[in-house]
Amino acid sequence: MSTDEKLLGFLKDGTDWERKPTSLPGVFILKLPTFKGRPATLAIEINPVDSTGAPSKKRGIVIRSESEIAEINNVVSNPKLLQLAKTMDEINPSRKKPTTDKGDIIEI
């Protein structure tokens, strides 16, 4: 079955807001419901995955067209955005990571 056929089948048979994984980690296909006269459509959702391959956020970045991804790409590739993220990392308090050291576990 081709990608076109799979996408058409998902558009026809998928439930509203259903998320389907793709072969690209962190990239999903999202079925958007009918809204104000607009028919149901498919969108791309970019959502980082955790170690099990599950989306790490409730909702990621939803992209509805090629022009939207081009605009997002321009914003994300701006070096000032990377610098802003680095500055935020320095300013924000560090997150405590769960310890995996067996010494902290009480054996029963």
N, CA, C and O atoms as a MOPAC input file, in Angstrom:
PM7 MOZYME 1SCF
protein

 N      0.84700 1    -1.17900 1     0.00000 1
 C      0.00000 1     0.00000 1     0.00000 1
 C      0.89200 1     1.24300 1     0.00000 1
 O      1.82900 1     1.32300 1     0.79400 1
 N      0.61900 1     2.20400 1    -0.87000 1
 C      1.43400 1     3.40700 1    -0.98400 1
 C      1.13700 1     4.38100 1     0.16300 1
 O      0.13300 1     4.25600 1     0.86400 1
 N      2.02900 1     5.33900 1     0.33000 1
 C      1.83300 1     6.37300 1     1.35500 1
 C      0.54500 1     7.14200 1     1.09000 1
 O     -0.20700 1     7.43400 1     2.02000 1
 N      0.28700 1     7.47100 1    -0.17900 1
 C     -0.95300 1     8.18400 1    -0.52500 1
 C     -2.17800 1     7.39400 1    -0.08600 1
 O     -3.10800 1     7.95500 1     0.49400 1
 N     -2.18000 1     6.10200 1    -0.35800 1
 C     -3.31900 1     5.25100 1     0.00600 1
 C     -3.48100 1     5.16800 1     1.52700 1
 O     -4.59900 1     5.20700 1     2.03900 1
 N     -2.36500 1     5.05600 1     2.24100 1
 C     -2.42200 1     5.00200 1     3.70100 1
 C     -2.97600 1     6.30100 1     4.27600 1
 O     -3.80200 1     6.28100 1     5.18800 1
 N     -2.51300 1     7.44100 1     3.73400 1
 C     -2.99800 1     8.73900 1     4.22000 1
 C     -4.48100 1     8.92700 1     3.90600 1
 O     -5.23700 1     9.40700 1     4.75000 1
 N     -4.90400 1     8.54900 1     2.68800 1
 C     -6.32400 1     8.64900 1     2.32800 1
 C     -7.18200 1     7.76800 1     3.23500 1
 O     -8.26400 1     8.17300 1     3.66200 1
 N     -6.69400 1     6.56400 1     3.52400 1
 C     -7.41900 1     5.66500 1     4.42100 1
 C     -7.53400 1     6.23200 1     5.81600 1
 O     -8.58400 1     6.12400 1     6.45000 1
 N     -6.45100 1     6.84100 1     6.30600 1
 C     -6.47300 1     7.45300 1     7.63600 1
 C     -7.42700 1     8.64300 1     7.66800 1
 O     -8.15700 1     8.82400 1     8.64200 1
 N     -7.42700 1     9.45400 1     6.61500 1
 C     -8.33900 1    10.59100 1     6.54200 1
 C     -9.78400 1    10.12000 1     6.55600 1
 O    -10.64200 1    10.74300 1     7.18200 1
 N    -10.04700 1     9.02600 1     5.86700 1
 C    -11.41500 1     8.50800 1     5.77700 1
 C    -11.84000 1     7.77700 1     7.05400 1
 O    -12.95000 1     7.98700 1     7.54400 1
 N    -10.97100 1     6.92500 1     7.59200 1
 C    -11.36100 1     6.02800 1     8.67700 1
 C    -10.85400 1     6.42600 1    10.06000 1
 O    -11.32500 1     5.88200 1    11.05900 1
 N     -9.91900 1     7.34900 1    10.14400 1
 C     -9.37200 1     7.75200 1    11.44100 1
 C    -10.38000 1     8.55500 1    12.24700 1
 O    -11.29000 1     9.17100 1    11.69200 1
 N    -10.20500 1     8.53900 1    13.56200 1
 C    -11.08700 1     9.32900 1    14.42600 1
 C    -10.51900 1    10.73400 1    14.58000 1
 O     -9.32000 1    10.95100 1    14.40200 1
 N    -11.38300 1    11.68000 1    14.90900 1
 C    -10.94800 1    13.06300 1    15.10400 1
 C     -9.84500 1    13.12100 1    16.15900 1
 O     -9.95400 1    12.49100 1    17.21200 1
 N     -8.80700 1    13.86100 1    15.88100 1
 C     -7.64700 1    14.09600 1    16.73200 1
 C     -6.77700 1    12.84400 1    16.91800 1
 O     -5.89100 1    12.83000 1    17.77200 1
 N     -7.02500 1    11.80000 1    16.12400 1
 C     -6.20000 1    10.59800 1    16.22500 1
 C     -4.79500 1    10.90900 1    15.72500 1
 O     -4.62200 1    11.65100 1    14.75800 1
 N     -3.80200 1    10.34100 1    16.38500 1
 C     -2.39700 1    10.56000 1    16.05400 1
 C     -1.80200 1     9.22500 1    15.60400 1
 O     -1.89900 1     8.22100 1    16.31000 1
 N     -1.18200 1     9.22900 1    14.41600 1
 C     -0.53200 1     8.02500 1    13.88800 1
 C      0.97400 1     8.28100 1    13.81200 1
 O      1.39800 1     9.32000 1    13.30800 1
 N      1.77600 1     7.35300 1    14.30300 1
 C      3.23200 1     7.52200 1    14.18600 1
 C      3.69200 1     7.31500 1    12.74800 1
 O      3.00800 1     6.67100 1    11.95400 1
 N      4.83800 1     7.85900 1    12.42700 1
 C      5.46600 1     7.65100 1    11.12600 1
 C      6.80600 1     6.96100 1    11.35600 1
 O      7.17600 1     6.67700 1    12.49500 1
 N      7.51500 1     6.69700 1    10.29700 1
 C      8.83400 1     6.06900 1    10.42000 1
 C      9.89600 1     7.06500 1    10.88600 1
 O     11.02700 1     6.66800 1    11.16900 1
 N      9.55100 1     8.34500 1    10.96900 1
 C     10.47700 1     9.36200 1    11.48600 1
 C     10.17000 1     9.58700 1    12.96400 1
 O      9.07000 1    10.03300 1    13.29000 1
 N     11.10200 1     9.29500 1    13.86600 1
 C     10.83500 1     9.50900 1    15.29000 1
 C     10.47600 1    10.97200 1    15.56200 1
 O     11.17000 1    11.88600 1    15.11800 1
 N      9.39400 1    11.17300 1    16.29000 1
 C      8.96000 1    12.53000 1    16.63800 1
 C      8.04500 1    13.16800 1    15.61400 1
 O      7.61600 1    14.30600 1    15.80400 1
 N      7.73200 1    12.46000 1    14.52300 1
 C      6.83900 1    12.98600 1    13.48600 1
 C      5.60000 1    12.09600 1    13.42600 1
 O      5.69700 1    10.88000 1    13.25800 1
 N      4.43100 1    12.72700 1    13.56600 1
 C      3.16300 1    12.01200 1    13.57200 1
 C      2.22200 1    12.63700 1    12.54500 1
 O      2.40500 1    13.78100 1    12.13100 1
 N      1.21200 1    11.86400 1    12.14200 1
 C      0.13600 1    12.38900 1    11.30700 1
 C     -1.07200 1    12.54100 1    12.22800 1
 O     -1.40900 1    11.62500 1    12.97800 1
 N     -1.70700 1    13.68200 1    12.16700 1
 C     -2.82300 1    14.02400 1    13.04000 1
 C     -4.06400 1    14.26400 1    12.19200 1
 O     -4.01100 1    15.00300 1    11.20900 1
 N     -5.18400 1    13.64300 1    12.56800 1
 C     -6.43000 1    13.88800 1    11.83800 1
 C     -7.18300 1    15.01900 1    12.54000 1
 O     -7.60900 1    14.89200 1    13.68800 1
 N     -7.33300 1    16.12200 1    11.81900 1
 C     -8.06600 1    17.27300 1    12.34300 1
 C     -9.54000 1    17.14500 1    11.96700 1
 O     -9.85600 1    16.77200 1    10.83800 1
 N    -10.43800 1    17.44700 1    12.89300 1
 C    -11.86900 1    17.26800 1    12.60900 1
 C    -12.42900 1    18.35500 1    11.69800 1
 O    -11.79000 1    19.37800 1    11.45400 1
 N    -13.62800 1    18.10700 1    11.20700 1
 C    -14.36500 1    19.11800 1    10.45400 1
 C    -14.54500 1    20.33600 1    11.35200 1
 O    -14.80700 1    20.19800 1    12.54600 1
 N    -14.40300 1    21.53500 1    10.77400 1
 C    -14.51100 1    22.75100 1    11.57800 1
 C    -15.04900 1    23.89300 1    10.73200 1
 O    -14.44700 1    24.26400 1     9.72500 1
 N    -16.16500 1    24.44100 1    11.13300 1
 C    -16.78100 1    25.60300 1    10.46700 1
 C    -16.83900 1    25.44700 1     8.95200 1
 O    -16.43700 1    26.34600 1     8.21400 1
 N    -17.33200 1    24.32200 1     8.49700 1
 C    -17.49600 1    24.10700 1     7.06800 1
 C    -16.26900 1    23.56600 1     6.36400 1
 O    -16.35200 1    23.16700 1     5.20300 1
 N    -15.12600 1    23.54400 1     7.04700 1
 C    -13.90900 1    22.98200 1     6.46600 1
 C    -13.94700 1    21.47000 1     6.67700 1
 O    -14.22800 1    21.02200 1     7.78900 1
 N    -13.68100 1    20.68900 1     5.66800 1
 C    -13.70900 1    19.23100 1     5.84600 1
 C    -12.56100 1    18.77000 1     6.74700 1
 O    -11.60700 1    19.51200 1     6.98300 1
 N    -12.66700 1    17.55300 1     7.23800 1
 C    -11.58600 1    16.97300 1     8.01600 1
 C    -10.31900 1    16.95800 1     7.16500 1
 O    -10.37600 1    16.73100 1     5.95600 1
 N     -9.18100 1    17.19900 1     7.80300 1
 C     -7.90500 1    17.24700 1     7.09500 1
 C     -6.83800 1    16.53800 1     7.91500 1
 O     -7.03200 1    16.23800 1     9.09300 1
 N     -5.71800 1    16.27900 1     7.27200 1
 C     -4.56100 1    15.71500 1     7.94900 1
 C     -3.52300 1    16.80700 1     8.16200 1
 O     -3.41700 1    17.74500 1     7.37200 1
 N     -2.76600 1    16.67100 1     9.23000 1
 C     -1.68400 1    17.60500 1     9.52500 1
 C     -0.49600 1    16.80200 1    10.03000 1
 O     -0.63700 1    15.65400 1    10.45000 1
 N      0.66400 1    17.41800 1     9.98400 1
 C      1.88000 1    16.84100 1    10.54600 1
 C      2.01100 1    17.38300 1    11.96300 1
 O      1.80100 1    18.57200 1    12.20300 1
 N      2.35300 1    16.51400 1    12.89100 1
 C      2.64600 1    16.96500 1    14.25400 1
 C      4.08200 1    16.59200 1    14.56400 1
 O      4.48100 1    15.43700 1    14.41200 1
 N      4.85600 1    17.57300 1    14.99800 1
 C      6.22600 1    17.33300 1    15.42900 1
 C      6.21200 1    17.37800 1    16.95000 1
 O      5.87800 1    18.39700 1    17.55500 1
 N      6.57700 1    16.26300 1    17.54900 1
 C      6.49100 1    16.11400 1    18.99100 1
 C      7.61700 1    15.18300 1    19.42700 1
 O      7.59400 1    13.99900 1    19.09100 1
 N      8.59600 1    15.68800 1    20.16500 1
 C      9.70200 1    14.82200 1    20.59000 1
 C      9.18600 1    13.56100 1    21.27400 1
 O      8.15000 1    13.58500 1    21.93900 1
 N      9.91100 1    12.46900 1    21.10600 1
 C      9.50000 1    11.20400 1    21.72000 1
 C     10.40600 1    10.87200 1    22.89600 1
 O     11.55900 1    11.29800 1    22.95500 1
 N      9.85600 1    10.10000 1    23.83300 1
 C     10.65500 1     9.64600 1    24.96500 1
 C     11.37500 1     8.35400 1    24.59500 1
 O     11.36800 1     7.94600 1    23.43400 1
 N     11.98100 1     7.72600 1    25.56200 1
 C     12.77600 1     6.52400 1    25.28600 1
 C     11.94100 1     5.34900 1    24.78200 1
 O     12.48500 1     4.41800 1    24.18800 1
 N     10.62400 1     5.38100 1    25.01300 1
 C      9.76000 1     4.29700 1    24.53500 1
 C      9.16500 1     4.59200 1    23.16000 1
 O      8.48100 1     3.74400 1    22.58600 1
 N      9.42100 1     5.79500 1    22.62600 1
 C      8.87100 1     6.17900 1    21.32600 1
 C      7.53600 1     6.89000 1    21.42800 1
 O      6.93800 1     7.23700 1    20.40900 1
 N      7.05900 1     7.11100 1    22.64800 1
 C      5.78600 1     7.81100 1    22.85600 1
 C      6.01500 1     9.32300 1    22.83600 1
 O      7.07900 1     9.78200 1    23.25000 1
 N      5.03400 1    10.11000 1    22.35900 1
 C      5.17800 1    11.57100 1    22.36500 1
 C      5.45700 1    12.07400 1    23.77400 1
 O      4.85100 1    11.60600 1    24.73700 1
 N      6.37200 1    13.02500 1    23.89400 1
 C      6.74300 1    13.52400 1    25.21800 1
 C      5.86700 1    14.68100 1    25.67700 1
 O      5.89500 1    15.05000 1    26.85100 1
 N      5.10000 1    15.25100 1    24.77600 1
 C      4.20300 1    16.35000 1    25.12300 1
 C      2.78400 1    15.98200 1    24.71700 1
 O      2.56600 1    15.14600 1    23.84000 1
 N      1.82300 1    16.62600 1    25.37300 1
 C      0.42600 1    16.34500 1    25.02600 1
 C      0.15700 1    16.72200 1    23.57300 1
 O     -0.50000 1    15.97000 1    22.85300 1
 N      0.64900 1    17.86300 1    23.13900 1
 C      0.47500 1    18.29900 1    21.75600 1
 C      1.77400 1    18.95200 1    21.30200 1
 O      2.35400 1    19.76500 1    22.02100 1
 N      2.22000 1    18.59400 1    20.11900 1
 C      3.44500 1    19.14500 1    19.56900 1
 C      3.14200 1    20.31500 1    18.63300 1
 O      2.10600 1    20.96900 1    18.75200 1
 N      4.04400 1    20.56200 1    17.72100 1
 C      3.86100 1    21.61200 1    16.72000 1
 C      3.05000 1    21.01900 1    15.57800 1
 O      3.44800 1    20.02100 1    14.97700 1
 N      1.90900 1    21.63900 1    15.27900 1
 C      1.02200 1    21.14500 1    14.22700 1
 C      1.27200 1    21.95000 1    12.95800 1
 O      1.22200 1    23.18000 1    12.96500 1
 N      1.54200 1    21.23600 1    11.87300 1
 C      1.85100 1    21.86500 1    10.59100 1
 C      0.79800 1    21.41900 1     9.58800 1
 O      0.59500 1    20.22300 1     9.37800 1
 N      0.12800 1    22.39000 1     8.97100 1
 C     -0.98500 1    22.07800 1     8.07300 1
 C     -0.63600 1    22.19200 1     6.58900 1
 O     -1.41700 1    21.76500 1     5.73800 1
 N      0.52700 1    22.76200 1     6.26900 1
 C      0.84900 1    22.93800 1     4.84700 1
 C      2.35400 1    23.06500 1     4.64900 1
 O      3.11600 1    23.24600 1     5.59900 1
 N      2.75200 1    22.96500 1     3.40200 1
 C      4.16100 1    23.12200 1     3.04300 1
 C      4.65200 1    24.53200 1     3.37300 1
 O      5.78500 1    24.70600 1     3.82200 1
 N      3.80400 1    25.53500 1     3.15300 1
 C      4.22900 1    26.91500 1     3.45100 1
 C      4.42900 1    27.12200 1     4.95400 1
 O      5.31700 1    27.87300 1     5.35800 1
 N      3.61700 1    26.46600 1     5.78400 1
 C      3.80000 1    26.57500 1     7.23800 1
 C      5.13300 1    25.98000 1     7.66600 1
 O      5.82900 1    26.56100 1     8.49900 1
 N      5.49400 1    24.84000 1     7.11200 1
 C      6.76800 1    24.22600 1     7.51200 1
 C      7.94100 1    25.08800 1     7.05800 1
 O      8.96200 1    25.14900 1     7.74400 1
 N      7.81200 1    25.74500 1     5.92700 1
 C      8.87000 1    26.64800 1     5.46100 1
 C      9.01700 1    27.83300 1     6.41800 1
 O     10.13300 1    28.23600 1     6.74300 1
 N      7.89500 1    28.38600 1     6.86600 1
 C      7.93900 1    29.50500 1     7.82000 1
 C      8.53600 1    29.07000 1     9.14800 1
 O      9.35500 1    29.78400 1     9.72700 1
 N      8.13100 1    27.90100 1     9.63400 1
 C      8.65800 1    27.38200 1    10.90000 1
 C     10.14800 1    27.11400 1    10.76800 1
 O     10.91700 1    27.40200 1    11.68500 1
 N     10.55600 1    26.56700 1     9.63900 1
 C     11.96900 1    26.30200 1     9.39900 1
 C     12.78500 1    27.59000 1     9.46100 1
 O     13.88200 1    27.59600 1    10.01900 1
 N     12.26200 1    28.68200 1     8.89700 1
 C     12.96400 1    29.97100 1     8.95000 1
 C     13.11700 1    30.46100 1    10.37900 1
 O     14.17200 1    30.97500 1    10.74900 1
 N     12.07900 1    30.30600 1    11.18200 1
 C     12.13400 1    30.75100 1    12.57100 1
 C     13.12200 1    29.88800 1    13.36400 1
 O     13.96400 1    30.41600 1    14.09100 1
 N     13.01900 1    28.57500 1    13.22400 1
 C     13.84700 1    27.66400 1    14.00800 1
 C     15.31900 1    27.75000 1    13.61200 1
 O     16.19000 1    27.52700 1    14.45300 1
 N     15.61200 1    28.06300 1    12.36900 1
 C     17.00800 1    28.13200 1    11.92900 1
 C     17.67000 1    29.47400 1    12.25700 1
 O     18.85000 1    29.65800 1    11.95800 1
 N     16.94900 1    30.40000 1    12.85400 1
 C     17.52400 1    31.69100 1    13.22400 1
 C     18.51600 1    31.48700 1    14.37600 1
 O     18.13500 1    30.95200 1    15.41700 1
 N     19.77400 1    31.89900 1    14.21400 1
 C     20.77600 1    31.69700 1    15.26800 1
 C     20.40300 1    32.39400 1    16.57900 1
 O     20.83600 1    31.96800 1    17.64900 1
 N     19.61800 1    33.44300 1    16.50400 1
 C     19.20800 1    34.14600 1    17.73000 1
 C     18.31400 1    33.25900 1    18.59400 1
 O     18.31500 1    33.38500 1    19.81800 1
 N     17.55200 1    32.36400 1    17.96500 1
 C     16.69600 1    31.45300 1    18.72400 1
 C     17.55300 1    30.47400 1    19.52200 1
 O     17.25800 1    30.19400 1    20.68400 1
 N     18.61100 1    29.95500 1    18.90600 1
 C     19.52100 1    29.05000 1    19.60600 1
 C     20.18700 1    29.77600 1    20.77300 1
 O     20.32000 1    29.21300 1    21.86000 1
 N     20.59800 1    31.00100 1    20.55600 1
 C     21.22400 1    31.77600 1    21.63300 1
 C     20.23000 1    32.01800 1    22.76500 1
 O     20.59700 1    31.94000 1    23.93700 1
 N     18.97600 1    32.31100 1    22.42700 1
 C     17.93600 1    32.50800 1    23.44100 1
 C     17.75900 1    31.24100 1    24.27900 1
 O     17.65200 1    31.31500 1    25.50300 1
 N     17.72700 1    30.08600 1    23.62600 1
 C     17.57500 1    28.82000 1    24.34600 1
 C     18.76700 1    28.56300 1    25.26800 1
 O     18.58500 1    28.10400 1    26.39600 1
 N     19.97900 1    28.85200 1    24.80200 1
 C     21.16900 1    28.68000 1    25.63700 1
 C     21.10000 1    29.58900 1    26.86200 1
 O     21.40300 1    29.16200 1    27.97600 1
 N     20.70300 1    30.83900 1    26.65100 1
 C     20.58700 1    31.78700 1    27.76100 1
 C     19.54400 1    31.31100 1    28.76400 1
 O     19.75900 1    31.39500 1    29.97300 1
 N     18.42000 1    30.81400 1    28.26900 1
 C     17.38400 1    30.30000 1    29.16500 1
 C     17.90100 1    29.10800 1    29.96400 1
 O     17.60500 1    28.98500 1    31.15300 1
 N     18.68200 1    28.21800 1    29.31400 1
 C     19.26000 1    27.07500 1    30.02400 1
 C     20.15000 1    27.53600 1    31.17300 1
 O     20.16800 1    26.91700 1    32.23700 1
 N     20.88400 1    28.61600 1    30.95900 1
 C     21.77600 1    29.14000 1    31.99600 1
 C     21.00000 1    29.79600 1    33.13900 1
 O     21.41300 1    29.72000 1    34.29600 1
 N     19.88800 1    30.43400 1    32.81800 1
 C     19.11100 1    31.18000 1    33.81200 1
 C     18.15400 1    30.28800 1    34.59200 1
 O     18.01300 1    30.44000 1    35.80500 1
 N     17.50000 1    29.36500 1    33.90800 1
 C     16.51800 1    28.49800 1    34.56600 1
 C     17.18200 1    27.60400 1    35.59500 1
 O     18.31200 1    27.15600 1    35.40100 1
 N     16.46600 1    27.34000 1    36.71000 1
 C     17.03300 1    26.40000 1    37.68200 1
 C     17.15900 1    25.01400 1    37.04900 1
 O     16.33300 1    24.61500 1    36.22900 1
 N     18.19100 1    24.30000 1    37.43900 1
 C     18.39100 1    22.97000 1    36.85000 1
 C     17.34200 1    22.00400 1    37.38800 1
 O     16.89500 1    22.10700 1    38.53000 1
 N     16.96900 1    21.07200 1    36.53700 1
 C     15.99600 1    20.06000 1    36.93300 1
 C     16.73300 1    18.92400 1    37.62500 1
 O     17.82400 1    18.52300 1    37.22000 1
 N     16.11200 1    18.42600 1    38.66500 1
 C     16.68300 1    17.26300 1    39.32900 1
 C     16.33800 1    16.03300 1    38.51500 1
 O     15.18000 1    15.81100 1    38.16200 1
 N     17.33600 1    15.25000 1    38.22600 1
 C     17.11500 1    14.01900 1    37.47800 1
 C     16.88000 1    12.90100 1    38.48300 1
 O     17.52600 1    12.86100 1    39.53000 1
 N     15.96000 1    11.99600 1    38.17400 1
 C     15.74100 1    10.87700 1    39.08900 1
 C     17.00900 1    10.04400 1    39.21500 1
 O     17.70200 1     9.78000 1    38.23300 1
 N     17.28800 1     9.64600 1    40.42000 1
 C     18.49200 1     8.85500 1    40.63000 1
 C     18.22800 1     7.40300 1    40.26500 1
 O     17.16000 1     6.85700 1    40.53800 1
 N     19.20300 1     6.81000 1    39.65800 1
 C     19.09100 1     5.39400 1    39.31500 1
 C     20.07600 1     4.58400 1    40.14000 1
 O     20.23700 1     3.38100 1    39.93300 1
 N     20.73900 1     5.26300 1    41.08700 1
 C     21.68600 1     4.58200 1    41.95300 1
 C     20.93800 1     3.65400 1    42.89100 1
 O     20.05400 1     4.09300 1    43.62600 1
 N     21.28300 1     2.37400 1    42.87100 1
 C     20.58800 1     1.37300 1    43.68900 1
 C     20.77700 1     1.65300 1    45.17900 1
 O     20.02600 1     1.12900 1    46.00100 1
 N     21.76900 1     2.47100 1    45.54100 1
 C     22.00800 1     2.77900 1    46.94100 1
 C     20.85900 1     3.53900 1    47.57800 1
 O     20.70100 1     3.48400 1    48.79800 1
 N     20.04500 1     4.25200 1    46.79300 1
 C     18.91300 1     5.01500 1    47.31600 1
 C     17.66700 1     4.17800 1    47.50100 1
 O     16.69400 1     4.63800 1    48.09800 1
 N     17.68200 1     2.96100 1    46.99900 1
 C     16.49400 1     2.10000 1    47.06400 1
 C     16.59100 1     1.23900 1    48.31700 1
 O     17.63500 1     0.66000 1    48.61800 1
 N     15.48300 1     1.17100 1    49.03400 1
 C     15.45200 1     0.32500 1    50.22700 1
 C     15.05100 1    -1.08100 1    49.80100 1
 O     13.95000 1    -1.29600 1    49.29500 1
 N     15.92600 1    -2.00500 1    50.00200 1
 C     15.66400 1    -3.40100 1    49.64800 1
 C     14.84700 1    -4.04200 1    50.76200 1
 O     15.17700 1    -3.88200 1    51.93700 1
 N     13.80000 1    -4.75500 1    50.41600 1
 C     12.95600 1    -5.42800 1    51.40100 1
 C     13.02300 1    -6.91900 1    51.19100 1
 O     12.38100 1    -7.67500 1    51.91900 1

